[in-house]
Each structure stands twice: as structure tokens, then as C-alpha cells.
Amino acid sequence: MKHAVYGIVQDQSTAERVVDGLRSAGFTGNDISVLFPDKGGTKDFAHEKSTKAPEGATTGGVAGMGIGAALGWLAGIGSLAIPGVGPFIAAGPIMAALGGAAVGGATGGLVGALVGLGIP
């Protein structure tokens, strides 16, 4: 017949005396288990200490700026192909590229931050 003994003690020295008493009562070392609290890290248990949101926002922002600028520039170049009006709107491709970079950077930064937080 198996026996089980449970107890709660205040400190380690009391636990050592209880274990010594159990051994003298005939319990073997394989029959005794002692649990001690981990007071150093219990408040950090199951908490993620950092995310990849800053890295994701940076990567997404840079990629979005590049893609947005390229698409904006290509759209602006298309307006230069109009005969007779092209020279008047020569600043269009530059402004389109800057606008595309701004929109692409903001969108890419937001998407990258969400992915960095773990949202697919």
C-alpha cells in the first residue's frame, strides 16, 4: 500500500527537517518531492517582454516607400506622354513619386507594425 504525505512549510530549513524526518520514517529519496517557489521571476511568467513591431514597422515603411514612389513616378510619367501638355506638368512625376512614397510608407509601416505584433 502506498502512502502520500503533503505539507506546506514556511522556509527551506523547515522543509529540510521534514525531509529528514520522512527518510528516518522509511521513505526513500524517490518517494519524496519538494517544490519551492521561484520568487524571482513569477511576475514575468507568461508575459512577452518584447515584440517585433518596431522592426516590422521600419521594414514595412521602407518597402512601402519604395513601392509607392515607383508606382507614383510611373503614373506621373504617363501624364508626360500627353502631347502639348507634357511640359506644363513636368513636376507631376516628382510630386506623384513623393505622394506615393508618403502613402506607401504610412501603409507599409502600419502593416509592418501589425505583423511585428503577431497579427497575420
N, C-alpha and C positions, 0 to 999 in steps of 0.2 A: 504494500500500500504506500502510495506517495503522499508526502506531506508538503504543505506550502506555508510559508511564513511571510507576511507582508508587514512593513513598518515604515514609518516616517520619522526621521531624526533631524535635529537642528543643524548639526555640523559634521565635518568629516571625522573628527576624533570619536564622536559617538558612534558613527557608522562602523569605524574600525573595531570598536569594542563589541558591537553587536555581531559582526562577522566572526570575531574571535570566539565569542560565546556559542555561535552556531557550529563552528568547527569542533569545539570541545564537546558539543552535544551530539556529534556524529555525522554532521552534514559534510559532504566533500566539497572541494573547490568548484566542481562542475555543477553542483546543486545551488550555488549562491550567486545571485546577481545584485549588483548595486548600481543605482542610477544617481548621477549628480547633475544638478542644473548647470547650464552654460550661461552664466550671468553676463558674460562679456558681449555676446552677440545676439541675445534674444530679441532685442528691439529691432534688429536689422533682418530678422527672419522673414523670408518670402517678399522682400522688397527689392526691386531692381534699382541699383544705385546709379545707373547712367543709361542713357538712350543714345541712339544714333541719329536723333533728329537734327542736330547742328550739321553733321556731316552730310546727311541726306538733303538738307535744305541748300547747302553750298553746292553740292554736285548737281542737284536739280536746277538750281538757279543758273549756274554756268551753262549747263546743257540747254536750258530753255532760252537763255540769251543768245546763244549761238544759232540755234534753230530759228528763233523768232527774227533775228537780224537777217539771216539768209533769206527767209521767206518774204520778209518786208522789202528787202532790197530787190528781190526778183519781181515782186509786184510793182515796185516803183519803176524798174527798168521797162516793164511792159507799157507804162504810160509814156515813155520817151519815144516809143515806136509810132505814135500818132503824128502824121505829117503836119508840119506847120505849128503845132502846139508844143512839141517836144522841148525846144529851147526855153520856153516860158516856165516850164515845170521841171527844170533840171534839178532843183533841190528836192524834188519828190522822192527819188530813191534814197537819198540820205535820211530824210525825215521818216520815210517808211521803215528803213532799217533800224533807226533809233526807236521808233514806236514799237516795232516788232521785238526788239531786244528787251524793252521795258515790260511788255506784256508777257513775253516768253520767260523772262527772268522771274517775274512775280508768280506766274503759274507753275513754273518748274520748281521754284523754291517752296511753294506750298505743297506740291505733290511730293517733293523730296522729303520735306519735314514729316509728312504723314506716313510715308513709307519708313522713315527712320524710327518713328514711334511704334512701328509694328502693324500699321493698318495697311492691308494689301490693296 
